[in-house]
Amino acid sequence: MSFYRGWAVLLAALLVFSTAGCLQSTSSPTDRATSSNRNSPATRTIRPPAEWPQIADRNIGSARPASELAADKVATAPSALGQEVTCIGSVVRVQPTSARDALNVHLAPAETGLMLWIDRTSKPALEAAFGGDLAWLLPGREVLVRGTLAPYGGYRTEWKERRQIAITAPEQLKLVTHDGKSSANETLLAAAEPPQAQQPSTPPAPTGPVIPYVAPPSSELAQPLPPGGVKLLAWNLQSGQSGPSVIAKELADFPDVSLYALSEVDSLAFDRYLTAVEAIDDRNFCEVHGASGAEDRLQLIYDADRFELLETNEPNQLADITVNPGNYRSPLINLLRDRTTDQRFYVVLVHLARGDEALRNEQGRALREWARQQSIAVIAVGDFNYDFKIDTERGNETFTELTRDNILHWVRPEKLIESNWTDENHDGAQDYPNSLLDGAFVAGPATEWRPASRVLVRDADFPDDDCTSDHRPVELVFVPE
């Protein structure tokens, strides 16, 4: 039988499944099930496992039939535990571990559906086969899965009743197109290849369901600007553990912002965030972004009608002090000119090292010494990881280095509010309560520009979920004069 005649036979044996359904082996090629599809067509067609020999040659593994497992029994069927099953489902979210070296992939329905576990030793080979970051590529996609069904084996108590399949090889995981055909891993999402530095591209938005987002009351976020004032928003977006589509919507909740200083930005989301900002009003925005930091980049989006970008730099050294030995983020230093006042000033975006205390302290010292050498205004914003404790009003050694000699002046928030949520042991409690990590510093003439900052709190922002950031934005208002 030819390849095309083989497909014709397969298409005569269509099965229609709900978005988290599992294929079951069948003796009759006419068996069918009905479901609705969220994005038309109203039904989709999937080949039964017994008809897979042609797909088996295209990275799907062996073609023997899977264990019998009805679509609505995938999460609860005890008889299938320990058996090899072949499943099709819609990925509703991909949740990296706290170390970001392994992935929990959730199939619909989000709270009770089948889970896929990709451990740290298997993740590199899978991402090489799929051509990119799975946390970005999989959400909203239909996947075909083969593996042994097992109980969830992690420590998250809310998932103890779930079932999972461990994905250890690319042959176990495959995309399915809406016409029922499987797409080869090696050709997956060629358009989503990481862009070259300063030339970003954005892949198509995922088509899967997104956690609903409700905007906070505007009265809490909208405060009048003083005449000639500039509003800057500094925000760590938690790349890889938040949803770019949700973050893009949230950016529109902060009115009158002229400068967006973003950290932990996925390189595939640069254009998406610029587009979201441009849609807020009629102003013309441009962006510049860093190349260091792997997929946790820095990005400045600025109002090009108000500001002219004169130069940008991402040095590995400041004031002859190493700030990036090669595997960390360098600061993103931008020289701007205010078109209304002709004032020139630096906006420095930072995300200091979290896991290397000695390097973080050196980064703080370097930023201070670099600011000491400047003759124009300096504004430094971002995630400093300075662990400022609200109850004791003391920071760590990095905070001491930043504020030493009164070169850099900390713009103390109007109200001290914790800016980050961390729950590494998943007990529902904040691991580091009453702590500030994010903020703003000014130096030189900027200290006279009436700087004021706020940690912006929105309804139900903490604890965060799989689509939102674990950091709160920090607003800085100043008047270049």
For each residue, the residues with C-beta under 8 A, 3 or more apart:
1: 5 6 9
2: 5 6
3: 6 7 54
4: 7 8
5: 1 2 8 9
6: 1 2 3 9 10 54
7: 3 4 10 11 54
8: 4 5 11 12
9: 1 5 6 12 13 29 51
10: 6 7 13 47 51 54
11: 7 8 14 45 180
12: 8 9 29
13: 9 10 29 30 31 47 48 51
14: 11 32 45 46 180
15: 23 31 32 33 45 46 47 48
16: 32 33 34 35 43 44 45 46
17: 21 22 23 33 35 44 46 71 88
18: 21 35 36 71 72 108
19: 35 37 38 89 90 107 108 109 142
20: 71 74 75 89 90 107 108 109 113 114
21: 17 18 33 35 71 72 74 87 88 89
22: 17 66 69 70 71 73 74 85 86 87 88 89 114
23: 15 17 46 48 49 66 86 87 88
24: 49 66 67 68 69 70 71
25: 48 49 50 65 66 67 68
26: 29 31 48 50
27:
28: 31
29: 9 12 13 26 48 50 51
30: 13
31: 13 15 26 28 48
32: 14 15 16
33: 15 16 17 21 71
34: 16 43
35: 16 17 18 19 21 43
36: 18 42
37: 19 40 41 42 43 44 178
38: 19 90 207 208 209
39: 178 207
40: 37
41: 37 44 178
42: 36 37
43: 16 34 35 37
44: 16 17 37 41 142 178 179 180
45: 11 14 15 16 179 180
46: 14 15 16 17 23 88 144 176 180
47: 10 13 15 51 52 55 180
48: 13 15 23 25 26 29 31 51 52
49: 23 24 25 52 63 64 65 66 86
50: 25 26 29 65
51: 9 10 13 29 47 48
52: 47 48 49 55 56 60 63
53: 56 57 63
54: 3 6 7 10 57 58
55: 47 52 58 60 63 174 182
56: 52 53 60 61 62 63
57: 53 54
58: 54 55 174 182 184
59: 129 170 171 174 184 185 186
60: 52 55 56 63 144 146 171 174 182
61: 56 146 169 171 172
62: 56 146
63: 49 52 53 55 56 60
64: 49
65: 25 49 50 86
66: 22 23 24 25 49 69 83 84 85 86 87 146
67: 24 25 80 83 84 85 149
68: 24 25 80
69: 22 24 66 73 74 77 80 83 85 87 149
70: 22 24 73 74 77
71: 17 18 20 21 22 24 33 74
72: 18 21
73: 22 69 70 76 77 80
74: 20 21 22 69 70 71 77 80 85 87 89 113 114 149 163
75: 20 112 113 114 161 162 163
76: 73 163
77: 69 70 73 74 80 81
78: 81
79: 83
80: 67 68 69 73 74 77 83 85 149
81: 77 78 149 150 151 163
82: 148 149 150
83: 66 67 69 79 80 148 149
84: 66 67 146 147 148 149
85: 22 66 67 69 74 80 146 147 148 149 165
86: 22 23 49 65 66 144 145 146
87: 21 22 23 66 69 74 107 114 144 145 146 165
88: 17 21 22 23 46 142 143 144 145 176
89: 19 20 21 22 74 107 108 113 114 142 143 145
90: 19 20 38 107 108 140 141 142 143 208
91: 94 105 106 107 108 138 139 140 141 142 143 208
92: 106 107 108 109 110 113 139 140 208 209
93: 105 106 110 139 243 466 467
94: 91 103 104 105 106 134 135 138 139
95: 103 104 105 106 241 466
96: 100 101 102 103 104 135 240 241
97: 100 101 102 103 104
98: 424
99: 102 120
100: 96 97 240 241
101: 96 97 120 123
102: 96 97 99 117 118 119 120 123
103: 94 95 96 97 116 117 118 123 134 135
104: 94 95 96 97 115 116 117 154
105: 91 93 94 95 115 116 117 118 134 138 167
106: 91 92 93 94 95 110 113 115
107: 19 20 87 89 90 91 92 113 114 115 116 143
108: 18 19 20 89 90 91 92 113 209
109: 19 20 92 112 113
110: 92 93 106 113 209
111:
112: 75 109 161 162
113: 20 74 75 89 92 106 107 108 109 110 162
114: 20 22 74 75 87 89 107 145 162 163 164 165
115: 104 105 106 107 152 159 162 163 164 165
116: 103 104 105 107 145 164 165 166 167 173
117: 102 103 104 105 153 154 164 165 166 167
118: 102 103 105 122 123 126 134 166 167
119: 102 122 123 166 168
120: 99 101 102 123
121: 124 168
122: 118 119 125 126 167 168 169
123: 101 102 103 118 119 120 126 127 134
124: 121 127 128
125: 122 128 129 169 170
126: 118 122 123 129 130 134 167 169 170 173
127: 123 124 130 131 132 133 134
128: 124 125 131
129: 59 125 126 170 185 186
130: 126 127 134 137 170 185 188 189
131: 127 128 137 185 186 188 189 190 192 193
132: 127 136 137 188 189 192 193 194
133: 127 136 137 240 266 268 295
134: 94 103 105 118 123 126 127 130 137 138
135: 94 96 103 138 139 240 241
136: 132 133 139 192 203 240 266 268
137: 130 131 132 133 134 141 188 189 192
138: 91 94 105 134 135 141 143
139: 91 92 93 94 135 136 206 208 243
140: 90 91 92 206 207 208 209
141: 90 91 137 138 175 206 207 208
142: 19 44 88 89 90 91 175 176 177 178
143: 88 89 90 91 107 138 173 174 175 176
144: 46 60 86 87 88 173 174 175 176 182
145: 86 87 88 89 114 116 165 167 172 173 174
146: 60 61 62 66 84 85 86 87 171 172
147: 84 85 165 166 167 172
148: 82 83 84 85 165 166
149: 67 69 74 80 81 82 83 84 85 163 164 165
150: 81 82 153 163 164 165 166
151: 81 162 163 164
152: 115 156 159 160 161 162 163 164
153: 117 150 164
154: 104 117 159
155: 426
156: 152 159 160 426
157: 160 426
158:
159: 115 152 154 156 162
160: 152 156 157
161: 75 112 152
162: 75 112 113 114 115 151 152 159
163: 74 75 76 81 114 115 149 150 151 152
164: 114 115 116 117 149 150 151 152 153
165: 85 87 114 115 116 117 145 147 148 149 150 172
166: 116 117 118 119 147 148 150
167: 105 116 117 118 122 126 145 147 172 173
168: 119 121 122 172
169: 61 122 125 126 172
170: 59 125 126 129 130 173 185
171: 59 60 61 146
172: 61 145 146 147 165 167 168 169
173: 116 126 143 144 145 167 170 185
174: 55 58 59 60 143 144 145 182 183 184 185
175: 141 142 143 144 182 183 185 188
176: 46 88 142 143 144 180 181 182 183
177: 142 180 181 182 183
178: 37 39 41 44 142
179: 44 45
180: 11 14 44 45 46 47 176 177
181: 176 177
182: 55 58 60 144 174 175 176 177
183: 174 175 176 177 187 188
184: 58 59 174 187 188
185: 59 129 130 131 170 173 174 175 188
186: 59 129 131
187: 183 184 190
188: 130 131 132 137 175 183 184 185
189: 130 131 132 137 192 203
190: 131 187 193
191: 201 203 204
192: 131 132 136 137 189 203 268
193: 131 132 190
194: 132 267 268
195: 199 200 201 267 268 270
196: 199
197: 289 291
198: 288 289 291
199: 195 196
200: 195 267 268 270 271 289
201: 191 195 268 271
202: 268 269 270 271 272 275
203: 136 189 191 192 268
204: 191
205: 245 272
206: 139 140 141 210 245
207: 38 39 140 141
208: 38 90 91 92 139 140 141
209: 38 92 108 110 140
210: 206 213 243 245 246 467
211: 243 246 465 466 467 468
212:
213: 210 246 249 250 467 468
214: 459
215: 218 253
216: 220 221 253 458 459
217: 220 221 459
218: 215 221 222 253 255
219: 222
220: 216 217 456 457 458
221: 216 217 218 253 254 255 456 458
222: 218 219 255 256
223:
224:
225: 229 230 231 256 477
226: 229 450 477 479
227: 479
228: 340 341 479 480 481
229: 225 226 477 478 479
230: 225 258 259 306 338 477 478 479 480
231: 225 256 257 258 259 475 476 477
232: 257 258 259 260 261 347 379 381 440 475 476 477 478
233: 254 257 259 260 261 473 474 475 476
234: 261 262 263 349 381 382 438 439 440 473 474 475 476
235: 260 261 262 263 438 469 471 472 473 474
236: 262 263 264 351 382 383 420 437 438 469 470 471
237: 242 247 262 263 264 265 469 471
238: 241 242 264 464 469 470 471
239: 242 264 265 266 269 295 296 297
240: 96 100 133 135 136 266 295 296
241: 95 96 100 135 238 466 470
242: 237 238 239 246 247 464 466 467 468 469 470
243: 93 139 210 211 246 247 466 467 468
244: 247 248 266 268 269 272 273
245: 205 206 210 248 249 272 467
246: 210 211 213 242 243 249 250 467 468
247: 237 242 243 244 250 251 269 273 468 469
248: 244 245 251 252 269 272 273 275 276
249: 213 245 246 252 253 276
250: 213 246 247 253 468
251: 247 248 254 260 273 276 277 280
252: 248 249 276 279 280
253: 215 216 218 221 249 250 458
254: 221 233 251 257 456 473 475
255: 218 221 222 280
256: 222 225 231
257: 231 232 233 254 260 277
258: 230 231 232 283 302 303 306 307
259: 230 231 232 233 300 301 302 303 307 347
260: 232 233 235 251 257 273 277 299 300 301 302
261: 232 233 234 235 298 300 347 349 381 382
262: 234 235 236 237 265 273 298 299 300 301 349
263: 234 235 236 237 296 297 298 299 349 350 351 382 383
264: 236 237 238 239 296 297 351 383 469
265: 237 239 262 269 270 273 289 296 297 298 299
266: 133 136 239 240 244 269 295 297
267: 194 195 200 270 289 295 297
268: 133 136 192 194 195 200 201 202 203 244 272
269: 202 239 244 247 248 265 266 272 273
270: 195 200 202 265 267 273 274 287 289 297 299
271: 200 201 202 274 275
272: 202 205 244 245 248 268 269 275 276
273: 244 247 248 251 260 262 265 269 270 276 277 287 299 301
274: 270 271 277 278 285 286 287 301
275: 202 248 271 272 278 279
276: 248 249 251 252 272 273 279 280
277: 251 257 260 273 274 280 285 301
278: 274 275 283 284 285
279: 252 275 276
280: 251 252 255 276 277 283
281:
282:
283: 258 278 280 303 304 305 306
284: 278 303 304 305
285: 274 277 278 301 302 303 304
286: 274 301 302 304 309
287: 270 273 274 299 300 301 302
288: 198 299 300 302 309 312 332 334
289: 197 198 200 265 267 270 297 298 299 300 332
290: 293 297 298 299 314 329 330 332 349
291: 197 198 297 314
292: 297 314 324 328 329 330
293: 290 296 297 298 328 329 330 351
294:
295: 133 239 240 266 267
296: 239 240 263 264 265 293 329 351
297: 239 263 264 265 266 267 270 289 290 291 292 293 329
298: 261 262 263 265 289 290 293 329 331 332 349 350 351 382
299: 260 262 263 265 270 273 287 288 289 290 332 349
300: 259 260 261 262 287 288 289 312 332 334 347 349
301: 259 260 262 273 274 277 285 286 287
302: 258 259 260 285 286 287 288 306 307 309 334 336
303: 258 259 283 284 285 306 307
304: 283 284 285 286 307 308 309
305: 283 284 339
306: 230 258 283 302 303 338 339 340
307: 258 259 302 303 304 336 337 338 339
308: 304 336 337 339
309: 286 288 302 304 312 334 335 336
310: 335 336 337 344
311: 334 335
312: 288 300 309 332 333 334 335
313: 332 333
314: 290 291 292 330 331 332 333
315: 318 323 324 330 331 333
316: 322 323 324 325 326 330
317: 320 321 322 323 366
318: 315 321 323 331 366 367 369 370
319: 366 369 370 372 373
320: 317
321: 317 318 362 365 366 369
322: 316 317 325 362 366
323: 315 316 317 318 328 330 331 362 363 366 367
324: 292 315 316 327 328 329 330
325: 316 322 328 359
326: 316
327: 324
328: 292 293 323 324 325 353 356 359
329: 290 292 293 296 297 298 324 350 351 353
330: 290 292 293 314 315 316 323 324
331: 298 314 315 318 323 348 349 350 363 367 380
332: 288 289 290 298 299 300 312 313 314 348 349 350
333: 312 313 314 315 346 348
334: 288 300 302 309 311 312 346 347 348 349
335: 309 310 311 312 344 345 346
336: 302 307 308 309 310 344 345 346 347
337: 307 308 310 342 343 344
338: 230 306 307 341 342 343 344 345 480
339: 305 306 307 308 342
340: 228 306
341: 228 338 480 481
342: 337 338 339
343: 337 338 377 445 480 481
344: 310 335 336 337 338 376 377
345: 335 336 338 376 377 378 379 445 446 480
346: 333 334 335 336 374 376 377 378 379
347: 232 259 261 300 334 336 379 381
348: 331 332 333 334 367 378 379 380 381
349: 234 261 262 263 290 298 299 300 331 332 334 381 382
350: 263 298 329 331 332 363 367 380 381 382 383 384
351: 236 263 264 293 296 298 329 382 383
352: 360 363 364 382 383 384 385 386 398
353: 328 329 356 357 359 360 363 385
354: 360 385
355:
356: 328 353 359 360
357: 353 360 361 396 397 398
358: 361 362
359: 325 328 353 356 362 363
360: 352 353 354 356 357 363 364 385 398
361: 357 358 364 365 397 398 401
362: 321 322 323 358 359 365 366
363: 323 331 350 352 353 359 360 366 367 398
364: 352 360 361 367 368 384 386 397 398 399 400 401 402
365: 321 361 362 368 369 401 404
366: 317 318 319 321 322 323 362 363 369 370
367: 318 323 331 348 350 363 364 370 371 380 402 408
368: 364 365 371 372 401 402 404 405 407 408
369: 318 319 321 365 366 372 373 407
370: 318 319 366 367 373 374
371: 367 368 374 378 380 407 408 441 443 444
372: 319 368 369 405 407 443
373: 319 369 370
374: 346 370 371 378 443 444
375: 444
376: 344 345 346 444 445
377: 343 344 345 346 442 443 444 445 446 449 480
378: 345 346 348 371 374 408 441 442 443 444 446
379: 232 345 346 347 348 440 441 442 446 451 476 478
380: 331 348 350 367 371 408 440 441 442 443
381: 232 234 261 347 348 349 350 439 440 441 474 476
382: 234 236 261 263 298 349 350 351 352 438
383: 236 263 264 350 351 352 437 438 471
384: 350 352 364 398 399 402 437 438 439
385: 352 353 354 360 398 437
386: 352 364 395 396 398 399 402 436 437 439
387: 395 396 398 399 432 435 436 437
388: 393 394 395 399 416 435 436 437 439
389: 392 393 394 395 434 435
390: 393 416 417 418 434 435 436
391: 434
392: 389
393: 388 389 390 416
394: 388 389 399
395: 386 387 388 389 398 399 400
396: 357 386 387 399 400
397: 357 361 364 400 401
398: 352 357 360 361 363 364 384 385 386 387 395 401 402
399: 364 384 386 387 388 394 395 396 402 403 410
400: 364 395 396 397 403 404
401: 361 364 365 368 397 398 404
402: 364 367 368 384 386 398 399 408 410 441
403: 399 400 406 408 409 410
404: 365 368 400 401 407
405: 368 372
406: 403 409
407: 368 369 371 372 404 443
408: 367 368 371 378 380 402 403 441 442 443
409: 403 406 441 442 443 447
410: 399 402 403 439 440 441
411: 439 440 441 442 451 452 453 476
412: 416 453
413: 416 417 436 439 453 454 455 474
414: 452 453 454
415: 454 455
416: 388 390 393 412 413 436 455
417: 390 413 436 455 457 472
418: 390 421 430 432 433 434 435 436 455 462 472
419: 435 436 437 438 439 455 471 472 474
420: 236 432 435 436 437 438 470 471 472
421: 418 430 462 463 464 470 471
422: 430 431 432 470
423: 426 427 428 429 430 431 463
424: 98 431
425: 431
426: 155 156 157 423
427: 423
428: 423 463
429: 423
430: 418 421 422 423 433 462 463
431: 422 423 424 425
432: 387 418 420 422 435
433: 418 430
434: 389 390 391 418
435: 387 388 389 390 418 419 420 432
436: 386 387 388 390 413 416 417 418 419 420 439 455
437: 236 383 384 385 386 387 388 419 420 471
438: 234 235 236 382 383 384 419 420 455 471 472 474
439: 234 381 384 386 388 410 411 413 419 436 453 474
440: 232 234 379 380 381 410 411 451 453 474 476
441: 371 378 379 380 381 402 408 409 410 411
442: 377 378 379 380 408 409 411 446 447 449 451 478
443: 371 372 374 377 378 380 407 408 409 446 447
444: 371 374 375 376 377 378 447
445: 343 345 376 377 448 449
446: 345 377 378 379 442 443 449 451 478
447: 409 442 443 444 451
448: 445 481
449: 377 442 445 446 478 479 480 481
450: 226 477 478 479
451: 379 411 440 442 446 447 476 477 478
452: 411 414 476 477 478
453: 411 412 413 414 439 440 474 475 476 477
454: 413 414 415 474 475
455: 413 415 416 417 418 419 436 438 472 473 474 475
456: 220 221 254 472 473 474 475
457: 220 417 461 472
458: 216 220 221 253 461 472
459: 214 216 217
460:
461: 457 458 464 468 472
462: 418 421 430 470 472
463: 421 423 428 430 470
464: 238 242 421 461 468 469 470
465: 211 468
466: 93 95 211 241 242 243
467: 93 210 211 213 242 243 245 246
468: 211 213 242 243 246 247 250 461 464 465
469: 235 236 237 238 242 247 264 464
470: 236 238 241 242 420 421 422 462 463 464
471: 235 236 237 238 383 419 420 421 437 438
472: 235 417 418 419 420 438 455 456 457 458 461 462
473: 233 234 235 254 455 456
474: 233 234 235 381 413 419 438 439 440 453 454 455 456
475: 231 232 233 234 254 453 454 455 456
476: 231 232 233 234 379 381 411 440 451 452 453
477: 225 226 229 230 231 232 450 451 452 453
478: 229 230 232 379 442 446 449 450 451 452
479: 226 227 228 229 230 449 450
480: 228 230 338 341 343 345 377 449
481: 228 341 343 448 449
